[in-house]
Amino acid sequence: MNTSHANTPRAVLWDFGGVILSSPFEAFRRYENEAGLPKDFIRSLNARNPDTNAWAKMERSEISLAGFVELFEVEALKQGHKLDGWRVLQSISGDIRPQMVEALRRCKAAFRVACITNNMRSGEGPGMARSPEKAQAVADVMALFEHVVESSKLGLRKPDPLIYRHACDLLDVPPESCIYLDDLGINLKPARAMGMRTIKVGDPDEAIAELEAMVGIPLQG
């Protein structure tokens, strides 16, 4: 019996950094190499006390970017290494993946689409190392989504289940009818527990092929 129609999604939800944009982890590694820091040191800091560390506070807008830099540098020193918090911030901004934008455009034509992103307030600090052209390009992609759920505006961040529920409520679509793409397993877990089908994004082309199989429409070429 063909049950594919019963399983057709109504909405596709997207993370932004590491999905639409290339992963900041590559830039973190470059900085670690330059600064003589241990491999994945920055990621390991972010994984410590993940609900209360500098990164979490920044993404919930509980501290300014300058406050983040100060706290993050202290956290690094506690683990035995000195780093430049501003330089870490400048590493966050990845490059737009055109094939992901194309997949998003095609999904938008057939399904509801929204973005759930852990981010920080813009307009502070060193402009996140983004040129005006890049900022405009990002804004153009953001405009494709019906809703953009931002941790910095909501005061909630992934993996808090409430942020996924909020996105579903905005779209008026139950979690079981959603597909969610993220590059971090920790952020996919609550979405899956709510009934969403999930895709872990590593290689973008592989993720698009996986999404294509779930939605049943061509997303490339």
C-alpha positions in Angstrom: 0.0 0.0 0.0 1.3 3.4 -0.9 1.1 5.7 2.1 3.4 8.4 0.8 0.5 10.9 0.4 -0.4 10.5 4.1 3.2 11.3 4.9 3.4 14.4 2.8 4.7 17.3 4.9 3.0 20.6 5.1 5.9 22.7 6.3 9.7 22.7 6.0 11.6 24.5 8.8 15.2 25.6 8.4 18.1 26.5 10.6 20.2 29.4 9.1 23.8 29.2 10.1 25.3 25.8 9.0 22.3 25.1 6.8 21.6 28.1 4.5 25.0 29.5 5.4 28.2 27.5 5.5 29.2 26.3 9.0 31.0 28.7 11.3 33.0 25.7 12.6 35.3 25.9 9.6 36.2 29.5 10.5 36.6 28.6 14.2 39.1 26.0 13.2 41.0 28.5 11.0 41.3 30.9 14.0 42.3 28.0 16.3 45.1 27.1 14.0 46.3 30.8 13.7 46.1 31.3 17.5 47.7 28.0 18.4 44.5 26.9 20.3 43.6 23.2 20.6 41.4 21.8 17.8 37.7 22.4 18.5 38.5 24.5 21.6 35.8 27.1 20.8 33.2 24.4 20.2 34.1 22.8 23.5 33.6 26.1 25.3 30.1 26.4 23.8 29.3 22.9 24.9 30.1 23.7 28.6 27.1 24.8 30.6 25.2 25.2 27.4 22.2 26.9 28.9 24.1 29.4 31.0 27.4 30.1 29.2 28.3 33.3 27.4 27.0 32.0 24.1 23.6 31.1 25.5 23.2 34.4 27.2 24.1 36.3 24.0 21.6 34.3 21.9 18.8 35.1 24.4 19.9 38.8 24.3 20.7 38.7 28.0 24.1 40.4 27.4 25.5 42.7 24.8 28.1 41.7 22.3 30.8 43.4 24.4 29.5 41.5 27.4 29.7 38.3 25.5 33.3 39.0 24.5 34.3 39.6 28.2 32.5 36.5 29.5 33.7 34.3 26.6 37.3 35.3 27.2 37.0 34.5 30.9 35.5 31.1 30.1 38.5 30.4 27.8 41.0 31.5 30.4 39.3 29.1 32.9 40.1 26.3 30.5 43.7 27.4 30.2 43.8 29.4 27.0 43.6 33.1 25.9 41.5 34.0 22.9 40.1 37.1 21.2 36.3 37.1 21.7 35.8 39.7 18.9 37.6 37.5 16.5 35.4 34.6 17.5 32.3 36.7 16.8 33.7 37.7 13.4 34.0 34.0 12.5 30.3 33.3 12.9 29.1 34.7 9.6 29.3 31.9 7.0 28.8 32.1 3.2 25.4 31.6 1.5 25.0 28.2 -0.1 23.2 28.9 -3.4 21.9 25.3 -3.8 20.2 25.5 -0.3 18.6 28.8 -1.3 17.3 27.1 -4.5 15.9 24.2 -2.5 14.2 26.7 -0.1 12.7 28.6 -3.1 11.3 25.3 -4.5 9.9 24.2 -1.1 8.3 27.6 -0.6 6.3 27.1 -3.8 4.7 23.9 -2.4 4.9 24.1 1.4 4.9 26.5 4.4 8.5 27.6 5.2 10.0 29.1 8.3 13.4 29.6 9.8 14.4 28.9 13.5 17.7 30.5 14.3 19.8 31.0 17.3 21.3 34.4 16.7 22.4 37.6 18.3 21.1 41.2 18.1 22.6 43.0 15.1 23.8 46.5 15.1 26.3 46.1 17.9 30.0 45.5 17.9 32.1 45.1 14.7 29.2 44.5 12.4 29.8 40.8 12.6 32.4 41.2 9.9 29.7 41.4 7.3 29.9 43.7 4.3 26.8 45.7 3.4 26.5 43.5 0.3 26.6 40.4 2.3 24.1 41.8 4.9 21.7 42.5 2.0 22.2 39.1 0.5 21.3 37.5 3.8 18.3 39.8 4.2 17.1 38.7 0.7 17.2 35.0 1.7 15.5 35.8 5.1 12.7 37.4 3.1 11.9 34.1 1.5 10.6 32.7 4.8 7.1 33.3 6.0 8.4 33.6 9.5 11.8 33.9 11.0 12.0 32.8 14.6 15.0 34.5 16.2 16.3 33.5 19.6 17.6 37.0 20.2 14.1 38.5 19.8 12.1 35.7 21.5 14.4 35.2 24.5 14.3 31.4 23.8 16.9 29.4 22.0 17.3 25.9 20.5 17.2 23.2 21.9 14.3 24.6 24.1 11.2 22.8 22.7 9.2 26.0 23.1 11.0 27.7 20.2 10.0 24.9 17.8 6.4 25.0 19.2 6.3 28.7 18.5 7.3 28.2 14.9 4.6 25.6 14.5 2.0 27.9 16.0 3.0 30.7 13.7 2.5 28.5 10.7 -0.6 26.8 12.2 0.9 23.4 11.3 1.4 20.5 13.8 5.0 19.2 14.4 4.1 15.9 12.8 3.6 17.6 9.5 7.0 19.4 9.6 10.5 18.6 8.4 13.3 20.4 10.2 16.9 20.9 9.0 19.8 21.7 11.3 23.5 21.1 11.4 23.5 20.3 15.1 22.2 17.0 16.5 21.4 18.6 19.9 18.9 20.9 18.1 17.3 18.1 16.1 16.6 15.9 19.1 13.7 18.0 20.5 12.2 18.5 17.1 12.2 14.8 16.5 10.7 14.2 20.0 7.8 16.5 19.0 7.1 14.3 15.9 9.0 16.3 13.2 11.1 14.5 10.6 14.6 15.8 10.8 17.7 16.1 8.6 21.2 16.7 10.0 23.0 18.9 7.5 26.7 18.2 6.9 27.3 18.0 3.2 24.6 20.4 1.8 24.1 18.4 -1.4 23.5 15.2 0.6 21.0 17.0 2.8 19.1 18.4 -0.2 18.9 14.9 -1.7 17.5 13.6 1.6 15.0 16.5 1.7 14.0 15.8 -1.9 13.1 12.2 -1.0 10.9 13.4 1.9 9.0 16.2 0.0 8.7 14.3 -3.3 9.5 17.3 -5.5 12.7 18.1 -7.4 14.8 20.6 -5.4 17.9 20.8 -7.6 19.0 21.5 -11.2 
